[in-house]
Amino acid sequence: MRRAALTAPTVPQMASTAITSKTIIIADDTAFVRDRFRTALEHAGHKALPVKSAAELLARVRADVAKLDLIVLDLRLPHAPGVDLVRAIRKLDDGRLPILVFSGTIANADEVRELAKLGVAGYVNEYSAVQHILPSLAPHLFPDSFNRRGSPRVVLGIPAQYRFGNTIAAALTLNLSHGGIAIRTTSPLEGGSKIKVRFRMPGSKKEIDAEGRVAWSDRRVGMGVQFDKVDPASQAIIDEFVDAHFFSNRKA
């Protein structure tokens, strides 16, 4: 990818999607986690409902299922039997609600497979910094506007360049998955835009060049790029990094 003067993407390519308020349950027994996610969501105009136990969570779902848009779940809530807690939610919502599980509360790959059968939408790092929380939730809050990458995401803030037409811009990444990358920018490109991205993984000397398209776009946080073309060696580097970091920071 040839270097050029860094300029911001042109205004006509910026997203203009109207953002509506959503209602999200944040279920975690740690006040630090609940408060951080609530802060991020309420700052963006959403309604956060923090709960700290399985009983409180199920009572809230039972009472307000029609009003809820998303559940972000600690799989190790006190007195809760792990994956069975998701099964209990599914009996109440008939599979309607998107559920995100805190990645640090996953015990093993078998649980990931069981959660996939129950239609869990994805995973999020409970230790993410406040500024990284909304980008990780946005594709699940707005499924009609955001194309969700199905593989686990790892929070990652590294320099990246992206090229659209004759314009090259520099930015920081927000997260990475096997199939794409999120980029923090106040001038995101419109959904469907085809771009080229260049970045270097931590500890690697190889620059990764990828071609892709904008899968979601939000002026407040940035945009998500779904990879269409990555060479096998680069894909192997990405896969190794994501797999190595996804199950870190688990709860005991």
C-alpha positions as CSV (number, residue, x, y, z in Angstrom):
1,M,0.0,0.0,0.0
2,R,1.7,3.3,-1.2
3,R,2.1,6.0,1.4
4,A,0.6,9.4,0.8
5,A,-0.2,12.5,2.8
6,L,-2.5,11.8,5.7
7,T,-5.9,13.4,5.2
8,A,-9.3,12.8,6.8
9,P,-11.9,10.9,4.7
10,T,-14.2,13.2,2.8
11,V,-17.4,14.3,4.5
12,P,-19.9,12.7,2.1
13,Q,-18.5,9.3,3.2
14,M,-19.3,9.8,6.8
15,A,-22.0,7.8,8.5
16,S,-25.3,9.5,9.2
17,T,-27.2,6.7,11.0
18,A,-29.6,8.0,13.7
19,I,-28.8,6.5,17.1
20,T,-31.8,5.3,19.3
21,S,-31.7,4.6,23.0
22,K,-31.4,1.0,24.1
23,T,-32.0,-0.8,27.4
24,I,-29.2,-3.1,28.5
25,I,-28.8,-5.4,31.5
26,I,-25.2,-5.5,32.9
27,A,-25.0,-8.6,35.0
28,D,-21.8,-9.0,37.1
29,D,-21.1,-9.5,40.8
30,T,-18.2,-7.0,40.7
31,A,-19.3,-3.3,41.2
32,F,-16.2,-2.1,39.3
33,V,-17.4,-3.9,36.1
34,R,-21.0,-2.9,36.5
35,D,-20.2,0.8,37.1
36,R,-17.7,1.0,34.1
37,F,-20.2,-0.5,31.6
38,R,-23.0,1.6,33.0
39,T,-20.9,4.8,32.6
40,A,-20.1,4.0,29.0
41,L,-23.7,3.2,28.1
42,E,-25.3,6.1,29.9
43,H,-22.8,8.5,28.4
44,A,-24.0,7.4,25.0
45,G,-27.6,7.9,25.9
46,H,-28.6,4.3,26.6
47,K,-30.3,2.9,29.7
48,A,-28.2,0.5,31.8
49,L,-29.7,-1.9,34.3
50,P,-27.0,-3.3,36.6
51,V,-27.7,-6.5,38.5
52,K,-25.3,-8.5,40.7
53,S,-26.9,-11.9,41.1
54,A,-28.6,-14.6,39.0
55,A,-31.9,-14.2,40.9
56,E,-31.9,-10.5,40.3
57,L,-31.1,-11.0,36.6
58,L,-33.8,-13.6,36.0
59,A,-36.4,-11.4,37.9
60,R,-35.5,-8.5,35.7
61,V,-35.8,-10.5,32.5
62,R,-39.1,-12.0,33.6
63,A,-40.5,-8.5,34.4
64,D,-39.1,-6.5,31.5
65,V,-38.3,-8.9,28.7
66,A,-40.3,-6.9,26.1
67,K,-38.4,-3.7,27.0
68,L,-34.8,-5.2,26.9
69,D,-32.4,-4.9,24.0
70,L,-29.3,-6.7,25.2
71,I,-27.9,-8.7,28.2
72,V,-24.2,-8.5,29.0
73,L,-23.6,-11.4,31.3
74,D,-21.1,-12.7,33.9
75,L,-21.3,-16.5,33.5
76,R,-20.1,-17.0,37.1
77,L,-22.7,-15.0,39.0
78,P,-23.1,-16.2,42.7
79,H,-25.2,-19.4,42.9
80,A,-25.5,-19.6,39.1
81,P,-24.6,-22.8,37.3
82,G,-22.7,-21.3,34.3
83,V,-24.3,-22.2,31.0
84,D,-27.5,-23.2,32.7
85,L,-28.0,-19.6,33.5
86,V,-28.2,-18.8,29.8
87,R,-30.7,-21.7,29.4
88,A,-32.8,-20.2,32.1
89,I,-32.8,-16.8,30.3
90,R,-33.8,-18.6,27.1
91,K,-36.9,-20.1,28.8
92,L,-38.0,-16.6,29.6
93,D,-37.2,-14.7,26.3
94,D,-37.8,-17.5,23.8
95,G,-34.4,-16.8,22.3
96,R,-35.3,-13.2,21.4
97,L,-32.6,-11.2,23.4
98,P,-29.0,-10.9,22.2
99,I,-26.7,-12.1,25.0
100,L,-23.0,-11.1,25.3
101,V,-20.9,-13.1,27.8
102,F,-17.9,-11.6,29.6
103,S,-15.0,-13.5,28.1
104,G,-13.1,-13.7,31.4
105,T,-15.9,-15.8,32.8
106,I,-15.7,-18.6,30.2
107,A,-14.1,-21.7,31.7
108,N,-13.2,-23.7,28.5
109,A,-13.9,-24.2,24.8
110,D,-16.8,-26.7,25.6
111,E,-18.7,-23.8,27.2
112,V,-18.2,-21.7,24.0
113,R,-19.7,-24.5,22.0
114,E,-22.7,-24.8,24.4
115,L,-23.2,-21.1,24.4
116,A,-23.2,-21.0,20.6
117,K,-26.0,-23.6,20.6
118,L,-28.0,-21.3,22.8
119,G,-27.5,-18.4,20.4
120,V,-25.1,-16.3,22.4
121,A,-24.3,-13.3,20.2
122,G,-20.6,-12.9,21.2
123,Y,-18.1,-12.1,23.9
124,V,-16.8,-8.9,25.5
125,N,-13.8,-8.2,27.8
126,E,-15.1,-7.1,31.2
127,Y,-11.8,-5.3,31.8
128,S,-12.1,-3.1,28.7
129,A,-11.4,0.6,29.2
130,V,-14.5,2.8,29.1
131,Q,-13.7,4.2,25.7
132,H,-13.5,0.6,24.2
133,I,-16.8,-0.6,25.6
134,L,-19.3,1.0,23.2
135,P,-17.5,-0.2,20.1
136,S,-17.6,-3.7,21.4
137,L,-21.4,-3.5,22.1
138,A,-22.5,-1.4,19.1
139,P,-22.9,-4.3,16.6
140,H,-25.2,-6.1,19.0
141,L,-27.2,-3.0,20.0
142,F,-27.9,-2.2,16.3
143,P,-28.0,-5.6,14.5
144,D,-29.9,-4.0,11.5
145,S,-27.1,-1.5,10.9
146,F,-24.0,-3.4,12.0
147,N,-22.7,-6.5,10.4
148,R,-21.5,-8.6,13.4
149,R,-18.2,-10.5,13.1
150,G,-18.8,-13.9,14.6
151,S,-15.4,-14.7,16.1
152,P,-14.2,-13.5,19.5
153,R,-12.9,-10.0,19.7
154,V,-9.8,-8.9,21.6
155,V,-9.3,-5.3,22.7
156,L,-6.2,-4.0,20.9
157,G,-5.0,-0.4,20.6
158,I,-2.3,-0.2,17.9
159,P,-1.6,2.3,15.1
160,A,-3.2,1.5,11.8
161,Q,-3.5,3.1,8.4
162,Y,-6.5,2.7,6.2
163,R,-6.9,3.8,2.6
164,F,-10.1,4.7,0.8
165,G,-9.7,5.7,-2.8
166,N,-6.8,8.1,-2.9
167,T,-7.1,9.1,0.8
168,I,-4.9,7.5,3.5
169,A,-5.7,8.2,7.2
170,A,-4.0,7.1,10.4
171,A,-5.9,5.9,13.5
172,L,-5.8,3.5,16.4
173,T,-7.5,0.2,16.5
174,L,-10.2,-0.7,19.0
175,N,-10.4,-4.5,18.8
176,L,-9.4,-7.4,16.6
177,S,-11.1,-10.7,15.6
178,H,-10.2,-13.5,13.2
179,G,-12.3,-11.8,10.6
180,G,-12.0,-8.1,11.1
181,I,-10.8,-5.0,13.0
182,A,-12.4,-2.0,14.6
183,I,-10.9,1.4,14.1
184,R,-11.4,4.5,16.3
185,T,-12.1,7.6,14.2
186,T,-14.5,10.6,14.3
187,S,-14.8,10.4,10.5
188,P,-15.9,6.8,9.8
189,L,-16.6,5.7,6.3
190,E,-20.1,4.7,5.2
191,G,-21.1,1.1,5.6
192,G,-20.1,-1.1,2.7
193,S,-17.1,1.1,1.7
194,K,-14.2,-0.9,0.4
195,I,-10.9,0.0,2.1
196,K,-7.4,-1.3,2.6
197,V,-5.9,-1.5,6.1
198,R,-2.3,-1.8,7.2
199,F,-1.2,-2.6,10.8
200,R,1.5,-4.5,12.7
201,M,0.7,-6.9,15.5
202,P,2.4,-6.4,18.9
203,G,5.8,-8.2,18.9
204,S,5.7,-8.8,15.2
205,K,8.0,-7.3,12.5
206,K,5.6,-8.1,9.7
207,E,3.2,-5.4,8.5
208,I,-0.3,-6.9,7.7
209,D,-2.1,-5.6,4.7
210,A,-5.8,-6.5,4.4
211,E,-8.6,-5.6,2.1
212,G,-12.1,-5.3,3.5
213,R,-15.3,-3.4,3.7
214,V,-16.9,-1.3,6.4
215,A,-19.4,-3.5,8.3
216,W,-20.6,-0.9,10.8
217,S,-20.0,2.8,11.3
218,D,-20.7,5.2,14.2
219,R,-19.4,8.7,14.5
220,R,-19.0,8.5,18.2
221,V,-16.7,5.5,18.2
222,G,-15.4,4.6,14.8
223,M,-16.0,1.8,12.3
224,G,-15.6,-2.0,12.0
225,V,-13.9,-3.5,9.0
226,Q,-14.7,-7.0,7.9
227,F,-11.7,-8.6,6.1
228,D,-12.3,-9.8,2.5
229,K,-8.6,-10.6,1.6
230,V,-5.7,-11.4,3.9
231,D,-2.7,-13.4,2.9
232,P,-2.4,-16.8,4.8
233,A,0.8,-15.8,6.7
234,S,-0.9,-12.6,8.0
235,Q,-4.1,-14.5,8.9
236,A,-2.1,-17.0,10.9
237,I,-0.5,-14.1,12.9
238,I,-4.0,-12.6,13.6
239,D,-5.5,-16.0,14.6
240,E,-2.6,-16.8,16.9
241,F,-2.9,-13.4,18.7
242,V,-6.7,-13.6,19.1
243,D,-6.6,-17.2,20.3
244,A,-3.8,-16.5,22.8
245,H,-5.6,-13.5,24.4
246,F,-9.2,-14.4,24.3
247,F,-9.3,-16.6,27.3
248,S,-7.0,-14.4,29.5
249,N,-8.1,-12.6,32.6
250,R,-10.6,-15.3,33.7
251,K,-12.2,-15.3,37.0
252,A,-11.2,-18.0,39.5
